Amino acid sequence: MNSMRLKDKVAVVTGGARGIGAAICERFAAEGAKVVVADMDPLAGDETVGRIKAADGKARFVACDVTRREQVSALMDRALEAYGSLDIVVANAGIIHNTPFLELDDATFDRVIAVNLKGVFYTGQEAARRMVERGIKGIVINTASVNAVIVPIGLAAYNASKGGVNQLTKTMAVELARHGIRVNAIGPGSVATDLFRVGDPHRPRGDGPGAQPHPARPAGGTLGDRRCRDVPGDRRQRLLHRPDDLPGRRQAGAQPGDAEGVGAGEPG
Ligand SMILES: NC(=O)c1ccc[n+]([C@@H]2O[C@H](COP(=O)([O-])OP(=O)(O)OC[C@H]3O[C@@H](n4cnc5c(N)ncnc54)[C@H](O)[C@@H]3O)[C@@H](O)[C@H]2O)c1
């Protein structure tokens, strides 16, 4: 049973086409929110919107690369135009590169920071400026990670980006509190998504970011069940959850406070 706690709220979720972001979008829509699914993957984005609409929810897809401020700015304008408000913004888009510290090159480090940290900055700032202008006492949720506080090896850029997200979140929370805007971070543990086997699906490959199909998309179309299947065994054993296991996807028995940190908990 859904309690419609988000009835008529407008939510924007970056990285909303797949994985954790898609689960957040579907749950928010099930709780009555009008959801803008923002992502660089239009095919998966349309599928997420399709699932939401099939369940009588409201959603639309907006293409957005969170590393590009002008695209993030346009995203917030599109949400306002389409749905008339901007109540909840989830800065969730993220990538991972697994490279030993001694081999980590500038381009890889810069790219992880650009998506995971600067993308969160752009998303939060473009959203918060519009909330302040309109007197909206909104909510910003940044997806950090357990890697913000623990140090799995080979993930220097990722770990640093997520530590940065935690500190950015705390700073945003303190500075935006006087405007009535709440800012929190969530720190998931391991969830078996494409993050583990694709890592950085939109890495520029010469003909432009996002121009290629998502590497996780099976030939011929539908996504199917891609979860643990292709994750190497040693990593799979460490994967504890799937997006379907998230509280936000539990249809029966969901408890208040299960909604992935919406207005809950301490920042960071
Ligand atoms: N899966 C985990 O175990 C785990 C654990 C902790 C934190 N996280 C974080 O959760 C978030 C979501 O991860 P996921 O596991 O669902 O990954 P995922 O790869 O399944 O989904 C990530 C989504 O982000 C999109 N994306 C990537 N770069 C983008 C960009 N520049 N602009 C817009 N969209 C972009 C992708 O197209 C994809 O739809 C990330 O921030 C990740 O770091 C994941």
The ligand as an SDF file (V2000), in Angstrom:
LIG
                    3D

 44 48  0  0  0  0  0  0  0  0999 V2000
   25.3660    0.3730   -6.8910 N   0  0  0  0  0  0  0  0  0  0  0  0
   25.9650    0.5600   -5.7110 C   0  0  0  0  0  0  0  0  0  0  0  0
   26.3620   -0.3840   -5.0370 O   0  0  0  0  0  0  0  0  0  0  0  0
   26.1480    1.9480   -5.1680 C   0  0  0  0  0  0  0  0  0  0  0  0
   26.6290    2.0670   -3.8570 C   0  0  0  0  0  0  0  0  0  0  0  0
   26.7980    3.3270   -3.3170 C   0  0  0  0  0  0  0  0  0  0  0  0
   26.4770    4.4450   -4.0860 C   0  0  0  0  0  0  0  0  0  0  0  0
   26.0250    4.2820   -5.3680 N   0  0  0  0  0  0  0  0  0  0  0  0
   25.7380    5.4940   -6.1070 C   0  0  0  0  0  0  0  0  0  0  0  0
   24.3960    5.4450   -6.5310 O   0  0  0  0  0  0  0  0  0  0  0  0
   24.2640    6.2300   -7.7110 C   0  0  0  0  0  0  0  0  0  0  0  0
   23.5520    5.4070   -8.7550 C   0  0  0  0  0  0  0  0  0  0  0  0
   24.3660    4.2810   -9.0510 O   0  0  0  0  0  0  0  0  0  0  0  0
   23.7750    2.9400   -9.6840 P   0  0  0  0  0  0  0  0  0  0  0  0
   24.4180    1.8210   -8.9470 O   0  0  0  0  0  0  0  0  0  0  0  0
   22.3060    3.0040   -9.7680 O   0  0  0  0  0  0  0  0  0  0  0  0
   24.4810    3.0110  -11.1160 O   0  0  0  0  0  0  0  0  0  0  0  0
   23.9030    2.6970  -12.5800 P   0  0  0  0  0  0  0  0  0  0  0  0
   25.1000    2.6390  -13.4590 O   0  0  0  0  0  0  0  0  0  0  0  0
   22.9660    1.5410  -12.5480 O   0  0  0  0  0  0  0  0  0  0  0  0
   23.0410    4.0030  -12.9070 O   0  0  0  0  0  0  0  0  0  0  0  0
   23.6710    5.2420  -13.0360 C   0  0  0  0  0  0  0  0  0  0  0  0
   22.8480    6.1060  -13.9560 C   0  0  0  0  0  0  0  0  0  0  0  0
   23.5030    7.3730  -14.0810 O   0  0  0  0  0  0  0  0  0  0  0  0
   23.5030    7.7400  -15.4440 C   0  0  0  0  0  0  0  0  0  0  0  0
   24.6120    8.6510  -15.7070 N   0  0  0  0  0  0  0  0  0  0  0  0
   25.9420    8.3790  -15.7480 C   0  0  0  0  0  0  0  0  0  0  0  0
   26.6520    9.4800  -16.0400 N   0  0  0  0  0  0  0  0  0  0  0  0
   25.7500   10.4740  -16.1830 C   0  0  0  0  0  0  0  0  0  0  0  0
   25.8560   11.8630  -16.4670 C   0  0  0  0  0  0  0  0  0  0  0  0
   27.0460   12.4510  -16.7040 N   0  0  0  0  0  0  0  0  0  0  0  0
   24.7240   12.6040  -16.5130 N   0  0  0  0  0  0  0  0  0  0  0  0
   23.5140   12.0360  -16.2900 C   0  0  0  0  0  0  0  0  0  0  0  0
   23.3470   10.7240  -16.0220 N   0  0  0  0  0  0  0  0  0  0  0  0
   24.4540    9.9570  -15.9690 C   0  0  0  0  0  0  0  0  0  0  0  0
   23.6110    6.4300  -16.2090 C   0  0  0  0  0  0  0  0  0  0  0  0
   23.1560    6.5660  -17.5720 O   0  0  0  0  0  0  0  0  0  0  0  0
   22.7160    5.5290  -15.3790 C   0  0  0  0  0  0  0  0  0  0  0  0
   21.3660    5.5910  -15.7960 O   0  0  0  0  0  0  0  0  0  0  0  0
   25.6760    6.6640   -8.1010 C   0  0  0  0  0  0  0  0  0  0  0  0
   25.9190    7.9820   -7.6360 O   0  0  0  0  0  0  0  0  0  0  0  0
   26.5420    5.6750   -7.3660 C   0  0  0  0  0  0  0  0  0  0  0  0
   27.8270    6.1760   -7.1200 O   0  0  0  0  0  0  0  0  0  0  0  0
   25.8450    3.0670   -5.9200 C   0  0  0  0  0  0  0  0  0  0  0  0
  1  2  1  0
  2  3  2  0
  2  4  1  0
  4  5  1  0
  4 44  2  0
  5  6  2  0
  6  7  1  0
  7  8  2  0
  8  9  1  0
  8 44  1  0
  9 10  1  0
  9 42  1  0
 10 11  1  0
 11 12  1  0
 11 40  1  0
 12 13  1  0
 13 14  1  0
 14 15  2  0
 14 16  1  0
 14 17  1  0
 17 18  1  0
 18 19  2  0
 18 20  1  0
 18 21  1  0
 21 22  1  0
 22 23  1  0
 23 24  1  0
 23 38  1  0
 24 25  1  0
 25 26  1  0
 25 36  1  0
 26 27  1  0
 26 35  1  0
 27 28  2  0
 28 29  1  0
 29 30  1  0
 29 35  2  0
 30 31  1  0
 30 32  2  0
 32 33  1  0
 33 34  2  0
 34 35  1  0
 36 37  1  0
 36 38  1  0
 38 39  1  0
 40 41  1  0
 40 42  1  0
 42 43  1  0
M  CHG  2   8   1  16  -1
M  END
$$$$
